[in-house]
Every structure is written in structure tokens, then in C-alpha cells.
Amino acid sequence: MTTTVDQKGSVPLPEEVLRDSGVHPGDELDVSSEGENIVLRKVTQASSESLLDILRALKGLPLTERTRSPVRSDFSAIGAASL
């Protein structure tokens, strides 16, 4: 599968690639180069609740019980993204 860099340097990513890699609108991608290759990696971030749990554990405080499930945005139609 190929794509073309436009005049602004944007690279549209095929919908199939986005879908198969679990990339959704608004997700951050880490861009790096490895030799002649350009590598994109999905950035995963800990939720603020997870960070709070880590801090509480470090201080020896009890962890709070969660009463709600995590919210997940689901995008059914993913168009081409540009970087």
C-alpha cells in the first residue's frame, strides 16, 4: 500500500491501515526515523485515574473503588488522516 506526500508535507494514511492499527481521530502518533524508514507509533497515555492510583500507592494511601466504566469514543467512519 502506498501514499503520496503533498506539497504541505501531509501524508494521508489509508483508512484500512488506521482501522487495523486501532488509530482513531484525535489519537496522537509518535513520528521517528529509523535509517531511511519513517515510523509511526500510536501514543498511549495513562488516564488521570491511573496516575492518581500510582500516586496514592506511592504514598501508601488506599485506592478508590471505581463505580463507572471507562468511556471510549467509537468512530465508525475513519477518513484519511494527515500528519
C-alpha positions as CSV (number, residue, x, y, z in Angstrom):
1,M,0.0,0.0,0.0
2,T,1.4,3.4,-0.9
3,T,0.5,7.1,-0.3
4,T,2.0,10.3,-1.5
5,V,3.4,13.3,0.4
6,D,1.6,16.5,-0.7
7,Q,3.1,20.0,-1.1
8,K,2.5,20.8,2.6
9,G,4.2,17.6,3.7
10,S,1.0,15.9,4.8
11,V,0.7,12.2,4.3
12,P,-2.8,10.7,4.1
13,L,-3.0,7.4,5.8
14,P,-5.2,4.7,4.2
15,E,-8.4,4.0,6.1
16,E,-7.6,0.3,6.3
17,V,-4.3,1.0,7.9
18,L,-5.9,3.3,10.5
19,R,-8.6,0.8,11.3
20,D,-6.3,-2.2,11.5
21,S,-3.9,-0.3,13.9
22,G,-6.7,1.0,16.1
23,V,-6.0,4.6,15.3
24,H,-9.0,6.9,15.8
25,P,-9.5,10.6,15.1
26,G,-7.7,12.7,17.8
27,D,-5.2,9.9,18.6
28,E,-1.6,11.1,18.8
29,L,1.1,9.4,16.8
30,D,4.9,9.4,17.5
31,V,6.9,10.0,14.4
32,S,10.5,9.0,14.1
33,S,13.0,7.9,11.5
34,E,15.0,4.7,11.5
35,G,17.5,4.9,8.8
36,E,15.6,5.6,5.6
37,N,12.3,4.5,7.1
38,I,9.6,6.7,8.7
39,V,8.0,5.0,11.7
40,L,4.6,6.0,13.2
41,R,3.6,4.6,16.6
42,K,0.3,5.2,18.4
43,V,0.9,7.2,21.6
44,T,-0.7,5.6,24.6
45,Q,-1.3,7.7,27.7
46,A,-2.3,6.7,31.1
47,S,-5.6,8.0,32.3
48,S,-5.7,10.6,35.1
49,E,-7.3,8.0,37.3
50,S,-4.4,5.6,36.7
51,L,-1.9,8.3,37.5
52,L,-3.8,9.1,40.7
53,D,-3.8,5.4,41.7
54,I,0.0,5.3,41.2
55,L,0.5,8.4,43.3
56,R,-1.8,7.0,46.1
57,A,0.1,3.7,46.0
58,L,3.4,5.5,46.4
59,K,2.1,7.4,49.4
60,G,0.6,4.2,50.9
61,L,-3.0,5.6,50.5
62,P,-5.9,3.3,49.7
63,L,-7.1,3.1,46.1
64,T,-10.6,4.3,45.4
65,E,-13.2,1.9,44.2
66,R,-14.4,2.6,40.6
67,T,-18.1,2.7,40.1
68,R,-18.2,3.6,36.4
69,S,-16.6,2.0,33.4
70,P,-14.1,3.9,31.3
71,V,-15.5,6.0,28.5
72,R,-14.4,5.0,25.0
73,S,-15.2,7.1,21.9
74,D,-16.0,4.9,19.0
75,F,-15.7,6.3,15.5
76,S,-17.4,4.2,12.9
77,A,-16.2,6.2,9.9
78,I,-12.5,6.9,9.8
79,G,-11.2,9.0,6.9
80,A,-7.7,9.5,5.8
81,A,-5.6,11.4,8.4
82,S,-2.7,13.7,7.6
83,L,0.4,14.3,9.5
